[in-house]
Amino acid sequence: MDNIIIYTPAPRSQRFKLFIPYGLTEERNWLKSQNSAFYHPNQKLWSLINTAENKKMVAVKFKGNYVIQTIENLPIKPKKIELDEKSKEVLTLCEQKFVLKSFSLSTIKNYLGSLTNYFSFFRTWNFEEITKDQIESYVYHLKSKYKISDTKQNSVINAIKAYYEHVLGKPREYYDLQRPNKSKSLPNVFSKEEVVKILTNPTNIKHRAVLTLIYSAGLRISEAINLRISDIHSDEGYLFVKDSKGKRDRKTVLSPILLDLLRNYYKEHKPSYWLFEGQEGGRYSAKSIQNVLRKAIDNSGSNPWGTVHTLRHSFATHLMQEGVNLRIIQSMLGHASSKTTEIYTHILAINNKTAKSPLDFLANIDMFTKK
């Protein structure tokens, strides 16, 4: 995930600006709650009053998750785009194809936004005749002028790829474009002790059940809110996850401890279809689950950088610590490739209790301790 960017303010500037990536909802909500916080929609940036106290506060809050850039690197938002009739017709065709392909609503929205800019940039061209080199020049233009993030760059490429592949039926080589190197950052995890504190903190049984479900089964937040009562297979001991990421169905483990908790939750709340429902019916919201976790983290003094997805990361890491086979963990997480699951092997605890340094095997160790 991209880092938060703190921009060095110009001399005598009254405010300093920050960029918070889209996925960092909790960090953005914290910043929004600060007294002097202000949002600049044209730049998609936040700002705070330029004081030493505010600078120290954000540095402590975002420790390890931010970079500092000069004001010259500040991104510029493109002006609002008005498409001509030709481009509008093509964009409508794209939307139809994406819907028929059963892309998610958020994917369709992102793709159409990227393609709106793309069609406007090449409005005088025949879109079907644009070359790979021209497309790469366009992406370079976005990177150099608007300072788009690596995540945004990948999204733009995926949108262009979807247009040529799904709408025009072009061969794959046509959109085999240069992509940014993937970040090598490791996922955040809770310790086992922190998980216990977080899961036992809520007094509301519904809140406790949903957090316990996500951790014990390694679910994504979207999978938890889409879980139906009929997906709980108590006799066979598994949860059925329908249409998860990549439109794949899968099974994952159903803990007997979770099952007892879910039975008590069901007796009290009596959901009708979805396992977790909102106060007015329908699926429980992701925002509500995020708020429940944030309160549990704050109350228990656990890792403040943790998110709901950290529970899923912790599920995988803790299973590896217990020696569960990588392939089984991959299957429960719903990863298409084992390489995705292997990242958790890099975050297992490494210390002098779990591993030895080669120095410890040297026979003549006294030579290092002589004064």
N, C-alpha and C positions, 0 to 999 in steps of 0.2 A: 504494500500500500504506500502511496506517496506520502512524503513528509509534509508537515505544516511548514509554511514559509513565513518568516518574520522579516519584514523589509526595514533596512536601516533608514531612518527618516532623514530628509534633507536638513541642512543647518537651519535652526530656528523654526523648524516645523512644529506645529502645535499637536500633531497626532502622528502615530506610527501605525502602519498597516500590516495586516496578517492575511494569509490565504490558508483556508482550512479545506482539505479535500472533501469531496462529497460524502465519502463513506464514513467520515469521522463525526458522526451525529452527536455523540455525547460531548466531545470536545467543543463542537460548535455551540451546543446548548449551554455549556458552561460559560463560554465567552459572551454569548448573548445575554447572560444574566448579570454581567458586570455593569456597573453604573454608567460608565462613560462609553460603552460599546456602541458602535454605529456601523450600519451596513451600507456599502457603496455598490449599488446594483450594476452600474455601468462597468465596473471592474471585477465584480464578484469577490470583493474583499471586505474584511472587517477592519475597524480601526479603534484604537484606544487613545486617550489623552497621553501625550508624550511626557511621562514622568519616570523617574528612576524606579519608583515603587511599582508602577504598572509593568515596566520592562522586567523587573525581577520576578514579579508575580507570574507572568506568562512563561518565563524561562523555567521556573520551578514546576509549574503545572504541566508543561509540555516537555519536560526533561527527557532527553533521549529520542524525541520524536519531532524535532524541528531543525530547520536549517536557516541560516541568515543570508539574505541576498541584498545587494544594493538596490536603491530605488530605480536605477536604470534598467534593471531586469524585470520591473513590474509589468505584468501582462496587460495588454490592451484588448478590450472587448470589441469585436467587429460591430459595425453599425447594423441596425436592423435591415434585413434583406427583403426586398420585394422581387419575387420571381416573375419572369415573363410567362406567357400562356404556354409556350412549349415546355418550359421547365415544370410548370404546375401539373401539366398532363403526365409527364414522366414521374413526378413525385407521387401522384395519385396511383399510378400503375404500381409503383414500388410498394405503397401502403397495402394495396390489394394482395400483392404477392406475399408480403410478409405476414399478413393475417392468415392467408391460406396455408402458409407454412407453419402456422401455430407458434410464431415467435411470441414471447411475452410482451405485455403492454409496455413495460419499461424499455425493452430492447427496441421495439418499434419506434417509440418516441425518440430514443437516442439516435437511431439510424436515420430517421427522417430529418432530425435536426442537423446531423452531419452532412446529409445529402443535399439539404437546402443550400448550405454554404458551398458545397462542391459544384452543384449545378449553376449557381450564381457566378462562381469563379470562371467556369468554362462556358458561360452562356452563349458565346459566339461560335462555339464549336459543335460539331456533331459528337454527342456523348459516346456513341458506339466506336468512334475512331480515335479516341484519346489513348495515347500510348502509356506503357508502364513508366517510362522515364518522365513523362509529363505528370503522371500521378505522384511520383516520388518528389518531383519539384514542388507540387502543390502541398504535400505534407511538410516538406522542408520550409515552405513559405509560412505555414501555420506555426511551426516550431520556432522559427527565427523572429517572426513579427509579433505573434501573440503569446509566445512562451507557453504553449500548451504542455500539459504534463504527459508523462509516458502513458498513463492510463488513458488520457484523452486521445493521444496519438494512436494507440491500439484500437480505440473505439471508432475513430475516423477510418482507419484501414479496414476494420471489420464491416463498416457500413458500405464502403466502396466495393469491397469484396462481395458483399451480399447483393449489391446491384448488378454487378457483372455476372455473378454465378447464378443467382436465383431468378433475376428478372430477364437478363439477356442471354443466359445460357452459355456464356463464354467459358473456355477451358480454364482449368485451375491455374496454369502458369501465368495467365494474364494478370492476376492480382497477387502473385507471389512477391509481396513487397518487403522492403527492408523494415524491420521492426526494432524498437529499442531493446537493449539487453534487459532481461528480467531482473528485478531486485532480488538480492540474495538474503534479505532480512528473514529472521526466524519468527515463527508465530509466537504470540504471547500465550502463556499458560498460567493457570492457577496451581498452587501446590495442593496436595491432598488435604492438608489442614485447612486451607482457604476454602476449598470446595465444601467441606463439612460445615464451616461457619456460614457460608453463603446459603446453602440449601436448608439449613435449620433456622435461619434468621426470620423468614416471613412467618407471621402468625396466621395469615389467611391461607387456608388449605389449597385454594386454587392457585395462588402465587407459588406456594411451595411445590405443588405438583408439576406446574409447567417448567420451573427451573430444574427440578429433579429429572423430569422426562428428557429435557434437552441434553443434560450431562450424561445420564445413564444410557442413552441410546445413541449419542453422538449426532444429534439432529441439527440441521440448519434452522434458523428461526422461521423461515417460510414453511419448512416441512412440519414444524410443530403446530403452526396455526392452521395448516391444511389437513391435519390428522383427523380422521373420522372415528367415531366410536367403534365402527365395524372393523377398523384397522388393528384393533387390539385382539390378538389371537392368544388368549390366556392359556388354553389347553396345550397348544403347541409351543408356547413360550417365545413368541416373536412379535415384533411390530411390523406392519406392512406399510411401506412408504411409497405412495403412488405419485408418479410424474414429478420426481425430484429433478435436480439440475441435469440438463441434457435429456429431458423427457424419459428418464429411466426409472422403472420400478425397482424396488429392492426390499430386502428384509433386514432387520437389525434386531439386536438382542432385547428381550423384555425381562428386566430384573424382577425377581419375586418381591423385592422390597418396594420397587416402583409400583408393581401390580397392587399390592396392599394399599398403598397411598392413593392410587387411582380409584380403587373401589370405595374408599372412604370419601374421596372427593365427589364421586358420582352420586353417592347416597345423599350428600348435602346439596349439590348444585343441580343434579338431574339434567345434564345437557341432552338435547333432543337429536342432534345429528353430528355436528362438529364436536370433537372431544373437549375443546375449550371455546366457549362462546362469550360474546360481549354481553353487556348488561341488557341490551335491546335485541338480543339474538344475533345470528350471523357469526362469522368467525371472530375470534379474539384478535386484537390488533397487535402488530409487531411493536408499535410504540408503547403499548401497555406492558409488554414483556420487558422491553428495554428499561422502562421506569422501575419495574419491580426489581430487576437485577441491580440497577444503580443504587436503589435504596438499600438493598441487602449488602452491597459492597461497602457503602458508606457506614452502615451500622456495624458491620463486622470488622472494619479496618483492613479489608483485603486489598489486593492489588488494584489501585485506582485506575489503571490503564485497561483493566479487563472489560470486555464486552460480552454480549450473549454468545457470540461466535467463539469467544475464549473458552467457554464451557465445552464446545465441540473439540477444540484443540486439546483441551485437558483430557477429555475422554480418550482420544487416540494416544496421547503421551503416557497416560497412566496405565493403559492396557499394555503398551510396549514395556513399561517398567516391570509389569507382572509377567512378561515373557510370552504374551499372546502372539501367535503367528501373524506376520505382516499381511499375508494374503487375506486372512480373516478380517483384520482391521480394515483393509482396503474395501472389502465387500460390504462391511457394515457402514462405512462412510459413504459408499457409492462413488468412489473414485474410478474413473475409466482406466487410469494408468497407475501402476504401482509406484512410479516416480513421484507422483503427487503425495502418496502416503509416506514415502521414504524420508520426507523432510522432517518427520517427527523423530527419526533416529538421531538427528543432529541436536535435539534439545533435551535429550535425556541427561540426567544429572551427572556431571563430570567433576569429581573431586578426589581427594586422596583416600576416601573410604570406598569408592566404587571402582577406582582404577589405580594402577601403580605407575610412577614415573620410571623410565629406564635408569635414572640415577639410583633408585632404590635397589636395583639388582647388581650394582657394582660391588665387587667383593671388598675392595679396599676403601670402604666408606670413611674410615678414620681420617684419611687425608683431607677430607673436606671440612672436618670439624676441629682440626688442630688450630690453635691460636698462635 
